[in-house]
């Protein structure tokens, strides 16, 4: 079995699942006030000086609201500008048995590009680091398909065909041997 190929297919499945969950289903915190808003999933993100000032303006506004909601964005970022995986994605990969490191980061970037080329993802414009599921990717997720299962089924079918061909050749050879005797 080609272990690298199955891992590659598993990463594809994880990326599609993560993008769907991260963009549409993930619970985040949202603050709104006077026409401005900020959405965040990690409160430590609010500690940045610029963000801290923005949050202070929001909390001092007349119509301040803070609540939990789903992210509900079309485009989301799975690889940061520093070429690091999103926290939730790295956790998901780690739970699936992958070792976190530079090698995995490069492999995820390669798989991301492959999914973009095969029209499962589309890049954002002008922010190329953000992606979203295309109709094809969304159908793949909602139908419960798996790249890893498809690969294993194809591989097993090919093995079965080769075994069948060898069986036929052996049967034909045994017929010729019996005719000669």
C-alpha positions as CSV (number, residue, x, y, z in Angstrom):
1,X,0.0,0.0,0.0
2,X,1.3,3.4,-0.9
3,X,1.2,5.0,2.6
4,X,2.1,8.5,1.3
5,X,-0.8,8.5,-1.1
6,X,-3.4,7.5,1.5
7,X,-2.1,10.2,3.9
8,X,-2.3,12.7,1.1
9,X,-5.9,11.7,0.4
10,X,-6.7,11.8,4.1
11,X,-5.3,15.4,4.3
12,X,-7.7,16.4,1.4
13,X,-10.6,15.0,3.4
14,X,-9.5,16.9,6.5
15,X,-9.1,20.2,4.6
16,X,-12.5,20.0,3.0
17,X,-14.1,19.1,6.4
18,X,-12.2,21.9,8.2
19,X,-13.0,24.6,5.7
20,X,-16.7,23.7,5.8
21,X,-16.8,23.6,9.6
22,X,-14.5,26.6,10.1
23,X,-16.3,28.9,7.6
24,X,-19.9,27.9,8.3
25,X,-20.3,26.0,11.6
26,X,-17.7,27.2,14.1
27,X,-19.0,29.1,17.1
28,X,-17.2,32.5,17.4
29,X,-17.6,35.6,19.6
30,X,-18.8,38.8,18.0
31,X,-18.8,42.4,19.2
32,X,-20.8,45.1,17.4
33,X,-21.2,48.8,18.0
34,X,-22.0,51.9,16.0
35,X,-21.8,50.1,12.6
36,X,-18.5,48.3,13.3
37,X,-17.9,44.7,14.4
38,X,-15.2,42.2,15.2
39,X,-15.4,38.4,15.1
40,X,-12.9,36.3,17.0
41,X,-12.5,32.7,18.2
42,X,-9.6,33.2,20.5
43,X,-9.7,36.1,23.0
44,X,-6.0,36.4,23.0
45,X,-6.3,37.9,19.5
46,X,-7.8,40.9,21.2
47,X,-4.5,41.7,23.0
48,X,-2.9,43.2,19.9
49,X,-2.5,47.0,20.4
50,X,-4.5,48.0,17.3
51,X,-7.2,45.5,18.0
52,X,-7.3,46.5,21.7
53,X,-8.0,50.1,20.8
54,X,-10.7,49.0,18.3
55,X,-12.4,46.8,21.0
56,X,-12.3,49.7,23.4
57,X,-14.1,51.9,20.9
58,X,-16.7,49.2,20.4
59,X,-17.3,48.8,24.1
60,X,-17.7,52.5,24.6
61,X,-20.2,52.9,21.7
62,X,-23.9,53.6,22.3
63,X,-25.2,50.4,20.7
64,X,-22.7,47.8,22.0
65,X,-23.6,44.1,21.6
66,X,-21.5,41.1,22.3
67,X,-22.8,37.6,21.5
68,X,-21.9,34.1,20.2
69,X,-22.7,33.2,16.6
70,X,-21.4,31.0,13.8
71,X,-18.7,32.4,11.7
72,X,-20.8,32.4,8.5
73,X,-18.1,33.8,6.2
74,X,-17.5,32.7,2.6
75,X,-13.8,32.8,2.7
76,X,-11.6,31.6,5.6
77,X,-7.9,31.3,6.1
78,X,-6.4,27.9,6.9
79,X,-2.7,28.9,6.4
80,X,-1.6,32.2,7.9
81,X,0.7,34.7,6.1
82,X,3.6,33.3,8.2
83,X,2.9,29.9,6.5
84,X,1.5,28.4,9.7
85,X,-1.6,26.2,9.9
86,X,-4.7,27.5,11.6
87,X,-4.9,26.3,15.2
88,X,-8.0,24.2,14.7
89,X,-6.6,22.6,11.6
90,X,-3.3,21.6,13.2
91,X,-5.3,20.1,16.1
92,X,-7.5,18.1,13.7
93,X,-4.4,16.8,11.8
94,X,-2.7,15.9,15.1
95,X,-5.8,14.0,16.2
96,X,-5.7,12.1,12.9
97,X,-2.2,10.9,13.6
98,X,-0.1,13.4,11.8
99,X,3.0,14.9,13.3
100,X,3.0,18.7,13.4
101,X,6.0,20.3,11.7
102,X,7.4,22.0,8.6
103,X,7.0,18.8,6.5
104,X,3.3,18.6,7.3
105,X,2.8,22.4,6.6
106,X,4.4,22.0,3.2
107,X,2.3,18.9,2.5
108,X,-0.9,20.8,3.5
109,X,0.1,23.7,1.2
110,X,0.6,21.2,-1.7
111,X,-2.8,19.6,-1.0
112,X,-4.5,23.0,-0.8
113,X,-3.0,23.9,-4.2
114,X,-4.2,20.6,-5.7
115,X,-7.7,21.1,-4.4
116,X,-7.7,24.6,-5.9
117,X,-6.6,23.1,-9.3
118,X,-9.3,20.4,-9.1
119,X,-11.9,23.1,-8.3
120,X,-12.8,22.0,-4.8
121,X,-11.5,25.3,-3.4
122,X,-11.3,28.8,-4.8
123,X,-8.9,31.5,-3.7
124,X,-10.0,34.8,-2.4
125,X,-9.4,37.9,-4.4
126,X,-7.4,40.0,-3.5
127,X,-6.4,38.0,-0.4
128,X,-5.0,34.8,-2.0
129,X,-4.4,33.1,1.4
130,X,-8.2,32.9,2.0
131,X,-10.2,30.1,0.4
132,X,-13.7,28.8,0.2
133,X,-15.5,25.7,-1.0
134,X,-16.7,25.7,-4.6
135,X,-20.0,24.0,-5.5
136,X,-18.0,20.9,-6.3
137,X,-16.3,20.9,-2.9
138,X,-19.5,21.6,-1.1
139,X,-21.3,18.7,-2.9
140,X,-18.3,16.5,-2.0
141,X,-18.7,17.4,1.7
142,X,-22.5,17.2,1.9
143,X,-22.6,13.8,0.0
144,X,-20.2,12.4,2.6
145,X,-17.6,11.4,0.0
146,X,-14.0,10.6,1.0
147,X,-10.9,10.9,-1.1
148,X,-9.2,8.2,0.9
149,X,-12.0,5.7,0.4
150,X,-12.2,6.5,-3.3
151,X,-8.4,5.9,-3.6
152,X,-8.6,2.6,-1.7
153,X,-11.5,1.4,-3.8
154,X,-9.7,2.2,-7.0
155,X,-6.5,0.5,-5.8
156,X,-8.4,-2.6,-4.7
157,X,-10.3,-2.7,-8.0
158,X,-7.0,-2.5,-9.9
159,X,-5.5,-5.3,-7.8
160,X,-8.6,-7.5,-8.4
161,X,-8.3,-6.9,-12.2
162,X,-4.6,-7.9,-12.1
163,X,-5.4,-11.1,-10.1
164,X,-8.2,-11.9,-12.5
165,X,-6.0,-11.5,-15.5
166,X,-3.3,-13.8,-13.9
167,X,-6.0,-16.4,-13.1
168,X,-7.3,-16.4,-16.7
169,X,-3.7,-16.8,-18.0
170,X,-3.1,-19.7,-15.6
171,X,-6.3,-21.3,-16.7
172,X,-5.5,-21.0,-20.4
173,X,-2.0,-22.3,-19.8
174,X,-3.3,-25.3,-17.9
175,X,-5.8,-26.0,-20.8
176,X,-2.9,-26.0,-23.3
177,X,-0.8,-28.2,-21.0
178,X,-3.6,-30.8,-20.8
179,X,-4.1,-30.8,-24.6
180,X,-0.4,-31.5,-25.1
181,X,-0.5,-34.5,-22.7
